[in-house]
Amino acid sequence: MSREHSADPFSTFLNATNRPSASPGPDQGQSTPPLPPVATSVLRALLATAHAQVGRVGGDLGLTTLQIAEAVSLLVRLELVAVGRDGTDDTMELTAKGRALLEEL
């Protein structure tokens, strides 16, 4: 049995970034909609380093595994960070789009 509306909080969070906005877009003089605070913190933490381990950034910011995973997932979907591997660790780095967004903040 399928349900149209899920009470799953993770689906709600992940779908929040896919909703259309009634406000003007960046090409109409308005900046990008704000990121959730956790994602913004992760993005800012990457400004000082070329590559960072995902787990280390999460630990430094006091985030749970779920919080850092959700934030990184959102940032990757928005093309603000790129994720790679360094041995056994997941690493991430700012993209040009991510750096440009940080300059706006």
MOPAC internal coordinates of N, CA, C and O (Angstrom, degrees):
PM7 1SCF
backbone

  N    0.0000 0     0.00 0     0.00 0    0    0    0
  C    1.4515 1     0.00 0     0.00 0    1    0    0
  C    1.5166 1   108.86 1     0.00 0    2    1    0
  O    1.2310 1   120.13 1   -53.61 1    3    2    1
  N    1.3009 1   117.36 1   126.39 1    3    2    1
  C    1.4633 1   119.68 1  -179.30 1    5    3    2
  C    1.5227 1   110.27 1  -100.89 1    6    5    3
  O    1.2310 1   121.78 1   -28.22 1    7    6    5
  N    1.3047 1   114.20 1   151.78 1    7    6    5
  C    1.4597 1   120.54 1   178.99 1    9    7    6
  C    1.5167 1   108.43 1  -121.06 1   10    9    7
  O    1.2310 1   121.16 1   -42.04 1   11   10    9
  N    1.3050 1   115.38 1   137.96 1   11   10    9
  C    1.4580 1   118.77 1   178.46 1   13   11   10
  C    1.5172 1   111.57 1   -74.11 1   14   13   11
  O    1.2310 1   120.28 1   143.08 1   15   14   13
  N    1.3060 1   117.07 1   -36.92 1   15   14   13
  C    1.4606 1   121.06 1  -177.42 1   17   15   14
  C    1.5155 1   108.95 1  -114.69 1   18   17   15
  O    1.2310 1   120.61 1   -62.50 1   19   18   17
  N    1.2901 1   116.43 1   117.50 1   19   18   17
  C    1.4459 1   121.91 1  -178.35 1   21   19   18
  C    1.5184 1   109.75 1   -96.22 1   22   21   19
  O    1.2310 1   120.79 1   -35.62 1   23   22   21
  N    1.3119 1   116.10 1   144.38 1   23   22   21
  C    1.4571 1   121.46 1   175.50 1   25   23   22
  C    1.5252 1   110.42 1   -91.32 1   26   25   23
  O    1.2310 1   120.60 1  -175.19 1   27   26   25
  N    1.3144 1   116.47 1     4.81 1   27   26   25
  C    1.4541 1   121.99 1  -178.92 1   29   27   26
  C    1.5299 1   109.69 1   -66.55 1   30   29   27
  O    1.2310 1   119.66 1   -63.45 1   31   30   29
  N    1.3433 1   118.26 1   116.55 1   31   30   29
  C    1.4739 1   120.15 1  -176.79 1   33   31   30
  C    1.5287 1   113.11 1   -64.74 1   34   33   31
  O    1.2310 1   119.93 1   150.56 1   35   34   33
  N    1.3383 1   117.75 1   -29.44 1   35   34   33
  C    1.4543 1   119.62 1  -179.66 1   37   35   34
  C    1.5137 1   111.15 1   -70.42 1   38   37   35
  O    1.2310 1   120.23 1   141.06 1   39   38   37
  N    1.3336 1   117.16 1   -38.94 1   39   38   37
  C    1.4631 1   120.75 1   176.69 1   41   39   38
  C    1.5147 1   110.47 1   -63.38 1   42   41   39
  O    1.2310 1   120.99 1   139.10 1   43   42   41
  N    1.3209 1   115.71 1   -40.90 1   43   42   41
  C    1.4627 1   120.09 1   178.78 1   45   43   42
  C    1.5163 1   110.35 1   -61.27 1   46   45   43
  O    1.2310 1   120.38 1   134.97 1   47   46   45
  N    1.3457 1   116.88 1   -45.03 1   47   46   45
  C    1.4534 1   121.07 1   179.79 1   49   47   46
  C    1.5218 1   111.48 1   -63.20 1   50   49   47
  O    1.2310 1   120.92 1   131.28 1   51   50   49
  N    1.3267 1   115.85 1   -48.72 1   51   50   49
  C    1.4568 1   119.75 1  -176.57 1   53   51   50
  C    1.5158 1   112.02 1   -67.42 1   54   53   51
  O    1.2310 1   119.86 1   146.77 1   55   54   53
  N    1.3298 1   117.87 1   -33.23 1   55   54   53
  C    1.4575 1   120.84 1   179.90 1   57   55   54
  C    1.5215 1   112.67 1   -77.74 1   58   57   55
  O    1.2310 1   119.82 1   164.95 1   59   58   57
  N    1.3131 1   117.95 1   -15.05 1   59   58   57
  C    1.4615 1   121.15 1  -178.18 1   61   59   58
  C    1.5200 1   111.97 1   -62.42 1   62   61   59
  O    1.2310 1   120.32 1   149.97 1   63   62   61
  N    1.3200 1   117.00 1   -30.03 1   63   62   61
  C    1.4607 1   119.74 1  -178.73 1   65   63   62
  C    1.5220 1   112.46 1   -82.45 1   66   65   63
  O    1.2310 1   120.24 1   171.05 1   67   66   65
  N    1.3259 1   117.14 1    -8.95 1   67   66   65
  C    1.4598 1   120.78 1  -178.12 1   69   67   66
  C    1.5162 1   113.51 1   -99.47 1   70   69   67
  O    1.2310 1   120.04 1   177.67 1   71   70   69
  N    1.3107 1   117.53 1    -2.33 1   71   70   69
  C    1.4512 1   120.50 1  -177.99 1   73   71   70
  C    1.5251 1   110.74 1   -76.93 1   74   73   71
  O    1.2310 1   120.34 1   -41.72 1   75   74   73
  N    1.3314 1   116.96 1   138.28 1   75   74   73
  C    1.4579 1   118.86 1   178.02 1   77   75   74
  C    1.5228 1   110.58 1   -69.05 1   78   77   75
  O    1.2310 1   121.57 1   -32.25 1   79   78   77
  N    1.2911 1   114.61 1   147.75 1   79   78   77
  C    1.4592 1   120.66 1   179.96 1   81   79   78
  C    1.5132 1   109.96 1  -105.03 1   82   81   79
  O    1.2310 1   121.10 1   -39.04 1   83   82   81
  N    1.3267 1   115.49 1   140.96 1   83   82   81
  C    1.4645 1   120.25 1   178.61 1   85   83   82
  C    1.5191 1   110.88 1   -82.68 1   86   85   83
  O    1.2310 1   120.68 1   167.17 1   87   86   85
  N    1.3327 1   116.31 1   -12.83 1   87   86   85
  C    1.4602 1   119.13 1  -178.35 1   89   87   86
  C    1.5213 1   110.40 1   -82.38 1   90   89   87
  O    1.2310 1   120.37 1   -19.01 1   91   90   89
  N    1.3320 1   116.89 1   160.99 1   91   90   89
  C    1.4635 1   120.26 1   179.46 1   93   91   90
  C    1.5206 1   111.08 1   -63.61 1   94   93   91
  O    1.2310 1   120.64 1   -29.53 1   95   94   93
  N    1.3158 1   116.38 1   150.47 1   95   94   93
  C    1.4557 1   122.44 1   179.84 1   97   95   94
  C    1.5084 1   111.68 1   -84.67 1   98   97   95
  O    1.2310 1   120.60 1     0.96 1   99   98   97
  N    1.3447 1   116.46 1  -179.04 1   99   98   97
  C    1.4560 1   121.05 1  -178.51 1  101   99   98
  C    1.5262 1   113.31 1   -59.22 1  102  101   99
  O    1.2310 1   120.00 1   148.43 1  103  102  101
  N    1.3347 1   117.60 1   -31.57 1  103  102  101
  C    1.4556 1   118.86 1  -178.87 1  105  103  102
  C    1.5188 1   111.91 1   -76.98 1  106  105  103
  O    1.2310 1   120.41 1   175.99 1  107  106  105
  N    1.3313 1   116.82 1    -4.01 1  107  106  105
  C    1.4566 1   120.67 1   179.16 1  109  107  106
  C    1.5219 1   110.85 1  -111.80 1  110  109  107
  O    1.2310 1   120.51 1  -156.20 1  111  110  109
  N    1.3216 1   116.64 1    23.80 1  111  110  109
  C    1.4499 1   120.22 1   174.13 1  113  111  110
  C    1.5173 1   114.53 1    90.33 1  114  113  111
  O    1.2310 1   118.77 1  -175.93 1  115  114  113
  N    1.3074 1   119.95 1     4.07 1  115  114  113
  C    1.4547 1   122.24 1   179.74 1  117  115  114
  C    1.5215 1   108.77 1  -110.66 1  118  117  115
  O    1.2310 1   120.58 1   -39.42 1  119  118  117
  N    1.3429 1   116.49 1   140.58 1  119  118  117
  C    1.4565 1   119.41 1   179.84 1  121  119  118
  C    1.5283 1   110.65 1   -76.61 1  122  121  119
  O    1.2310 1   121.34 1    -7.71 1  123  122  121
  N    1.3205 1   115.03 1   172.29 1  123  122  121
  C    1.4589 1   122.31 1  -179.96 1  125  123  122
  C    1.5273 1   110.01 1   -60.80 1  126  125  123
  O    1.2310 1   119.74 1   -36.03 1  127  126  125
  N    1.3386 1   118.11 1   143.97 1  127  126  125
  C    1.4632 1   119.65 1   176.99 1  129  127  126
  C    1.5183 1   110.18 1   -57.71 1  130  129  127
  O    1.2310 1   120.17 1   -31.59 1  131  130  129
  N    1.3212 1   117.28 1   148.41 1  131  130  129
  C    1.4585 1   119.66 1  -176.94 1  133  131  130
  C    1.5221 1   111.80 1   -65.59 1  134  133  131
  O    1.2310 1   121.38 1   -31.41 1  135  134  133
  N    1.3224 1   114.97 1   148.59 1  135  134  133
  C    1.4549 1   121.99 1   175.85 1  137  135  134
  C    1.5242 1   109.03 1   -83.69 1  138  137  135
  O    1.2310 1   119.95 1   -20.68 1  139  138  137
  N    1.3350 1   117.70 1   159.32 1  139  138  137
  C    1.4679 1   119.48 1   171.73 1  141  139  138
  C    1.5320 1   108.88 1   -59.21 1  142  141  139
  O    1.2310 1   119.80 1   -29.10 1  143  142  141
  N    1.3195 1   117.99 1   150.90 1  143  142  141
  C    1.4740 1   120.77 1  -176.97 1  145  143  142
  C    1.5267 1   114.35 1   -54.90 1  146  145  143
  O    1.2310 1   119.83 1   140.37 1  147  146  145
  N    1.3240 1   117.92 1   -39.63 1  147  146  145
  C    1.4625 1   120.05 1  -179.12 1  149  147  146
  C    1.5265 1   110.20 1   -64.83 1  150  149  147
  O    1.2310 1   120.14 1   135.77 1  151  150  149
  N    1.3250 1   117.33 1   -44.23 1  151  150  149
  C    1.4669 1   120.74 1   179.46 1  153  151  150
  C    1.5260 1   110.65 1   -63.66 1  154  153  151
  O    1.2310 1   120.35 1   141.23 1  155  154  153
  N    1.3183 1   116.94 1   -38.77 1  155  154  153
  C    1.4701 1   120.93 1   177.67 1  157  155  154
  C    1.5205 1   110.34 1   -63.28 1  158  157  155
  O    1.2310 1   120.34 1   138.05 1  159  158  157
  N    1.3244 1   116.96 1   -41.95 1  159  158  157
  C    1.4752 1   120.87 1   178.42 1  161  159  158
  C    1.5207 1   111.46 1   -62.52 1  162  161  159
  O    1.2310 1   120.19 1   138.06 1  163  162  161
  N    1.3231 1   117.24 1   -41.94 1  163  162  161
  C    1.4627 1   121.42 1   178.40 1  165  163  162
  C    1.5284 1   109.60 1   -63.27 1  166  165  163
  O    1.2310 1   120.61 1   134.95 1  167  166  165
  N    1.3121 1   116.43 1   -45.05 1  167  166  165
  C    1.4546 1   121.23 1  -179.83 1  169  167  166
  C    1.5254 1   110.54 1   -60.16 1  170  169  167
  O    1.2310 1   120.31 1   134.42 1  171  170  169
  N    1.3044 1   117.02 1   -45.58 1  171  170  169
  C    1.4708 1   120.69 1   179.63 1  173  171  170
  C    1.5234 1   112.00 1   -65.28 1  174  173  171
  O    1.2310 1   120.41 1   145.15 1  175  174  173
  N    1.3361 1   116.82 1   -34.85 1  175  174  173
  C    1.4589 1   120.49 1   179.34 1  177  175  174
  C    1.5274 1   111.18 1   -64.73 1  178  177  175
  O    1.2310 1   120.28 1   152.80 1  179  178  177
  N    1.3262 1   117.08 1   -27.20 1  179  178  177
  C    1.4638 1   121.03 1  -178.98 1  181  179  178
  C    1.5252 1   112.77 1   -80.76 1  182  181  179
  O    1.2310 1   120.06 1   166.21 1  183  182  181
  N    1.2982 1   117.49 1   -13.79 1  183  182  181
  C    1.4631 1   120.97 1  -177.15 1  185  183  182
  C    1.5278 1   112.14 1   -61.12 1  186  185  183
  O    1.2310 1   120.11 1   146.66 1  187  186  185
  N    1.3166 1   117.40 1   -33.34 1  187  186  185
  C    1.4621 1   121.25 1  -174.83 1  189  187  186
  C    1.5267 1   114.08 1   -86.04 1  190  189  187
  O    1.2310 1   119.72 1   175.16 1  191  190  189
  N    1.3317 1   118.13 1    -4.84 1  191  190  189
  C    1.4578 1   119.77 1  -174.52 1  193  191  190
  C    1.5220 1   111.27 1  -139.61 1  194  193  191
  O    1.2310 1   120.97 1   -30.80 1  195  194  193
  N    1.3142 1   115.76 1   149.20 1  195  194  193
  C    1.4611 1   119.63 1   178.83 1  197  195  194
  C    1.5235 1   110.74 1   -73.21 1  198  197  195
  O    1.2310 1   120.15 1   133.28 1  199  198  197
  N    1.3185 1   117.33 1   -46.72 1  199  198  197
  C    1.4641 1   123.46 1   178.90 1  201  199  198
  C    1.5172 1   107.74 1  -131.01 1  202  201  199
  O    1.2310 1   120.42 1   -38.15 1  203  202  201
  N    1.3117 1   116.80 1   141.85 1  203  202  201
  C    1.4555 1   120.59 1   176.94 1  205  203  202
  C    1.5186 1   109.18 1  -138.80 1  206  205  203
  O    1.2310 1   120.81 1   -37.32 1  207  206  205
  N    1.3173 1   116.06 1   142.68 1  207  206  205
  C    1.4511 1   120.49 1   174.97 1  209  207  206
  C    1.5290 1   108.58 1   -72.66 1  210  209  207
  O    1.2310 1   120.78 1   -46.92 1  211  210  209
  N    1.3163 1   116.11 1   133.08 1  211  210  209
  C    1.4608 1   121.51 1  -178.04 1  213  211  210
  C    1.5253 1   110.46 1   -57.11 1  214  213  211
  O    1.2310 1   120.22 1   132.18 1  215  214  213
  N    1.3324 1   117.18 1   -47.82 1  215  214  213
  C    1.4658 1   120.81 1  -179.10 1  217  215  214
  C    1.5137 1   113.27 1   -62.95 1  218  217  215
  O    1.2310 1   120.94 1   142.31 1  219  218  217
  N    1.3222 1   115.81 1   -37.69 1  219  218  217
  C    1.4688 1   119.14 1  -179.87 1  221  219  218
  C    1.5247 1   111.24 1   -67.45 1  222  221  219
  O    1.2310 1   120.21 1   137.29 1  223  222  221
  N    1.3333 1   117.19 1   -42.71 1  223  222  221
  C    1.4723 1   120.25 1   177.98 1  225  223  222
  C    1.5251 1   109.76 1   -61.81 1  226  225  223
  O    1.2310 1   120.76 1   134.99 1  227  226  225
  N    1.3314 1   116.16 1   -45.01 1  227  226  225
  C    1.4622 1   119.74 1   177.97 1  229  227  226
  C    1.5189 1   111.86 1   -59.13 1  230  229  227
  O    1.2310 1   120.53 1   135.99 1  231  230  229
  N    1.3354 1   116.59 1   -44.01 1  231  230  229
  C    1.4609 1   121.05 1   178.51 1  233  231  230
  C    1.5163 1   112.57 1   -64.69 1  234  233  231
  O    1.2310 1   120.71 1   136.24 1  235  234  233
  N    1.3336 1   116.26 1   -43.76 1  235  234  233
  C    1.4629 1   120.54 1   179.40 1  237  235  234
  C    1.5238 1   111.69 1   -61.52 1  238  237  235
  O    1.2310 1   120.64 1   146.45 1  239  238  237
  N    1.3330 1   116.37 1   -33.55 1  239  238  237
  C    1.4647 1   120.69 1  -179.52 1  241  239  238
  C    1.5287 1   112.57 1   -89.52 1  242  241  239
  O    1.2310 1   120.09 1   176.46 1  243  242  241
  N    1.3347 1   117.44 1    -3.54 1  243  242  241
  C    1.4553 1   121.17 1   179.85 1  245  243  242
  C    1.5220 1   113.12 1    73.22 1  246  245  243
  O    1.2310 1   120.72 1  -148.79 1  247  246  245
  N    1.3303 1   116.22 1    31.21 1  247  246  245
  C    1.4588 1   120.95 1  -177.59 1  249  247  246
  C    1.5224 1   111.03 1   -95.32 1  250  249  247
  O    1.2310 1   120.94 1   -28.52 1  251  250  249
  N    1.3212 1   115.80 1   151.48 1  251  250  249
  C    1.4568 1   120.42 1   172.87 1  253  251  250
  C    1.5189 1   108.16 1   -76.32 1  254  253  251
  O    1.2310 1   121.08 1   -13.21 1  255  254  253
  N    1.3205 1   115.53 1   166.79 1  255  254  253
  C    1.4646 1   120.45 1   177.40 1  257  255  254
  C    1.5216 1   110.44 1   -59.05 1  258  257  255
  O    1.2310 1   120.28 1   138.58 1  259  258  257
  N    1.3210 1   117.08 1   -41.42 1  259  258  257
  C    1.4626 1   120.78 1   179.61 1  261  259  258
  C    1.5242 1   111.25 1   -64.87 1  262  261  259
  O    1.2310 1   120.03 1   137.54 1  263  262  261
  N    1.3182 1   117.54 1   -42.46 1  263  262  261
  C    1.4671 1   120.29 1  -179.85 1  265  263  262
  C    1.5225 1   111.89 1   -62.56 1  266  265  263
  O    1.2310 1   119.95 1   134.34 1  267  266  265
  N    1.3224 1   117.69 1   -45.66 1  267  266  265
  C    1.4677 1   119.27 1  -179.27 1  269  267  266
  C    1.5224 1   110.16 1   -68.60 1  270  269  267
  O    1.2310 1   120.02 1   142.87 1  271  270  269
  N    1.3306 1   117.56 1   -37.13 1  271  270  269
  C    1.4657 1   120.36 1   179.19 1  273  271  270
  C    1.5265 1   111.12 1   -63.72 1  274  273  271
  O    1.2310 1   120.16 1   136.76 1  275  274  273
  N    1.3269 1   117.30 1   -43.24 1  275  274  273
  C    1.4664 1   120.81 1   178.94 1  277  275  274
  C    1.5266 1   110.96 1   -65.51 1  278  277  275
  O    1.2310 1   120.58 1   137.41 1  279  278  277
  N    1.3244 1   116.49 1   -42.59 1  279  278  277
  C    1.4601 1   120.41 1  -179.00 1  281  279  278
  C    1.5281 1   110.70 1   -64.51 1  282  281  279
  O    1.2310 1   120.23 1   133.85 1  283  282  281
  N    1.3241 1   117.17 1   -46.15 1  283  282  281
  C    1.4613 1   120.83 1  -179.52 1  285  283  282
  C    1.5257 1   110.08 1   -65.02 1  286  285  283
  O    1.2310 1   120.13 1   138.73 1  287  286  285
  N    1.3186 1   117.35 1   -41.27 1  287  286  285
  C    1.4625 1   121.06 1   178.43 1  289  287  286
  C    1.5221 1   110.85 1   -58.27 1  290  289  287
  O    1.2310 1   120.43 1   134.16 1  291  290  289
  N    1.3148 1   116.78 1   -45.84 1  291  290  289
  C    1.4632 1   121.33 1   178.72 1  293  291  290
  C    1.5274 1   110.73 1   -63.50 1  294  293  291
  O    1.2310 1   120.15 1   134.22 1  295  294  293
  N    1.3159 1   117.31 1   -45.78 1  295  294  293
  C    1.4664 1   121.32 1  -178.74 1  297  295  294
  C    1.5246 1   111.87 1   -63.85 1  298  297  295
  O    1.2310 1   120.24 1   144.53 1  299  298  297
  N    1.3243 1   117.15 1   -35.47 1  299  298  297
  C    1.4702 1   120.76 1   177.17 1  301  299  298
  C    1.5250 1   109.56 1   -68.52 1  302  301  299
  O    1.2310 1   120.29 1   134.32 1  303  302  301
  N    1.3431 1   117.06 1   -45.68 1  303  302  301
  C    1.4717 1   120.24 1   179.59 1  305  303  302
  C    1.5288 1   111.81 1   -60.10 1  306  305  303
  O    1.2310 1   120.58 1   145.58 1  307  306  305
  N    1.3217 1   116.50 1   -34.42 1  307  306  305
  C    1.4620 1   120.98 1   179.00 1  309  307  306
  C    1.5242 1   112.29 1   -85.09 1  310  309  307
  O    1.2310 1   120.75 1  -178.41 1  311  310  309
  N    1.3335 1   116.18 1     1.59 1  311  310  309
  C    1.4656 1   123.75 1   179.00 1  313  311  310
  C    1.5296 1   112.66 1    61.01 1  314  313  311
  O    1.2310 1   120.93 1  -145.48 1  315  314  313
  N    1.3287 1   115.82 1    34.52 1  315  314  313
  C    1.4543 1   121.26 1   178.94 1  317  315  314
  C    1.5233 1   111.46 1   -94.79 1  318  317  315
  O    1.2310 1   120.32 1   155.82 1  319  318  317
  N    1.3359 1   116.99 1   -24.18 1  319  318  317
  C    1.4618 1   122.23 1   174.93 1  321  319  318
  C    1.5236 1   109.04 1  -135.57 1  322  321  319
  O    1.2310 1   121.50 1   -22.87 1  323  322  321
  N    1.3063 1   114.73 1   157.13 1  323  322  321
  C    1.4632 1   121.88 1   173.90 1  325  323  322
  C    1.5224 1   106.97 1  -117.61 1  326  325  323
  O    1.2310 1   120.71 1   -40.85 1  327  326  325
  N    1.3249 1   116.24 1   139.15 1  327  326  325
  C    1.4605 1   121.59 1  -178.85 1  329  327  326
  C    1.5205 1   108.55 1  -111.18 1  330  329  327
  O    1.2310 1   121.11 1   -41.50 1  331  330  329
  N    1.3122 1   115.49 1   138.50 1  331  330  329
  C    1.4607 1   121.73 1   177.72 1  333  331  330
  C    1.5112 1   110.12 1  -141.05 1  334  333  331
  O    1.2310 1   120.96 1    12.11 1  335  334  333
  N    1.3153 1   115.77 1  -167.89 1  335  334  333
  C    1.4589 1   121.61 1   179.46 1  337  335  334
  C    1.5159 1   109.18 1  -124.45 1  338  337  335
  O    1.2310 1   121.44 1   -38.96 1  339  338  337
  N    1.3098 1   114.86 1   141.04 1  339  338  337
  C    1.4639 1   122.01 1   172.59 1  341  339  338
  C    1.5178 1   105.66 1  -128.63 1  342  341  339
  O    1.2310 1   121.02 1   -88.06 1  343  342  341
  N    1.3180 1   115.65 1    91.94 1  343  342  341
  C    1.4647 1   119.93 1  -173.90 1  345  343  342
  C    1.5119 1   109.56 1    70.10 1  346  345  343
  O    1.2310 1   120.91 1    65.21 1  347  346  345
  N    1.3220 1   115.87 1  -114.79 1  347  346  345
  C    1.4639 1   120.27 1   179.79 1  349  347  346
  C    1.5187 1   113.04 1  -100.72 1  350  349  347
  O    1.2310 1   120.19 1   178.21 1  351  350  349
  N    1.3212 1   117.24 1    -1.79 1  351  350  349
  C    1.4625 1   121.10 1  -176.46 1  353  351  350
  C    1.5207 1   111.75 1  -101.69 1  354  353  351
  O    1.2310 1   121.10 1   -38.95 1  355  354  353
  N    1.3382 1   115.50 1   141.05 1  355  354  353
  C    1.4593 1   120.48 1   170.76 1  357  355  354
  C    1.5194 1   107.76 1   -79.60 1  358  357  355
  O    1.2310 1   120.77 1   -46.87 1  359  358  357
  N    1.3255 1   116.13 1   133.13 1  359  358  357
  C    1.4545 1   120.93 1   177.87 1  361  359  358
  C    1.5206 1   108.77 1  -120.95 1  362  361  359
  O    1.2310 1   121.16 1   -18.99 1  363  362  361
  N    1.3061 1   115.38 1   161.01 1  363  362  361
  C    1.4571 1   119.83 1   176.99 1  365  363  362
  C    1.5099 1   108.79 1  -142.06 1  366  365  363
  O    1.2310 1   122.08 1   -23.81 1  367  366  365
  N    1.3341 1   113.62 1   156.19 1  367  366  365
  C    1.4549 1   120.08 1   177.26 1  369  367  366
  C    1.5203 1   108.85 1  -147.66 1  370  369  367
  O    1.2310 1   121.26 1   -25.45 1  371  370  369
  N    1.3096 1   115.20 1   154.55 1  371  370  369
  C    1.4647 1   120.73 1   177.55 1  373  371  370
  C    1.5198 1   110.51 1   -68.29 1  374  373  371
  O    1.2310 1   120.78 1   -37.50 1  375  374  373
  N    1.3045 1   116.11 1   142.50 1  375  374  373
  C    1.4568 1   121.03 1   170.63 1  377  375  374
  C    1.5301 1   107.32 1   -92.39 1  378  377  375
  O    1.2310 1   120.53 1    -7.23 1  379  378  377
  N    1.3056 1   116.60 1   172.77 1  379  378  377
  C    1.4679 1   120.17 1   176.08 1  381  379  378
  C    1.5270 1   110.17 1   -59.65 1  382  381  379
  O    1.2310 1   120.76 1   141.62 1  383  382  381
  N    1.3175 1   116.15 1   -38.38 1  383  382  381
  C    1.4683 1   120.88 1   178.26 1  385  383  382
  C    1.5304 1   110.65 1   -64.30 1  386  385  383
  O    1.2310 1   120.36 1   141.75 1  387  386  385
  N    1.3282 1   116.92 1   -38.25 1  387  386  385
  C    1.4649 1   121.43 1   177.77 1  389  387  386
  C    1.5103 1   111.60 1   -65.84 1  390  389  387
  O    1.2310 1   120.47 1   136.96 1  391  390  389
  N    1.3390 1   116.70 1   -43.04 1  391  390  389
  C    1.4692 1   119.71 1   177.30 1  393  391  390
  C    1.5210 1   111.89 1   -63.54 1  394  393  391
  O    1.2310 1   120.87 1   139.92 1  395  394  393
  N    1.3239 1   115.94 1   -40.08 1  395  394  393
  C    1.4679 1   119.52 1   178.75 1  397  395  394
  C    1.5378 1   110.78 1   -63.05 1  398  397  395
  O    1.2310 1   120.62 1   139.33 1  399  398  397
  N    1.3143 1   116.42 1   -40.67 1  399  398  397
  C    1.4684 1   119.72 1   178.75 1  401  399  398
  C    1.5187 1   110.86 1   -64.45 1  402  401  399
  O    1.2310 1   120.11 1   138.51 1  403  402  401
  N    1.3233 1   117.40 1   -41.49 1  403  402  401
  C    1.4627 1   120.21 1   178.66 1  405  403  402
  C    1.5238 1   111.64 1   -62.75 1  406  405  403
  O    1.2310 1   119.99 1   146.55 1  407  406  405
  N    1.3013 1   117.62 1   -33.45 1  407  406  405
  C    1.4626 1   120.67 1   177.44 1  409  407  406
  C    1.5210 1   111.09 1   -65.57 1  410  409  407
  O    1.2310 1   120.59 1   149.80 1  411  410  409
  N    1.3602 1   116.48 1   -30.20 1  411  410  409
  C    1.4553 1   120.43 1   177.93 1  413  411  410
  C    1.5175 1   112.76 1   -74.68 1  414  413  411
  O    1.2310 1   120.22 1   152.19 1  415  414  413
  N    1.3392 1   117.18 1   -27.81 1  415  414  413
  C    1.4657 1   121.13 1  -174.38 1  417  415  414
  C    1.4961 1   112.89 1   -74.28 1  418  417  415
  O    1.2310 1   120.10 1   180.00 1  419  418  417

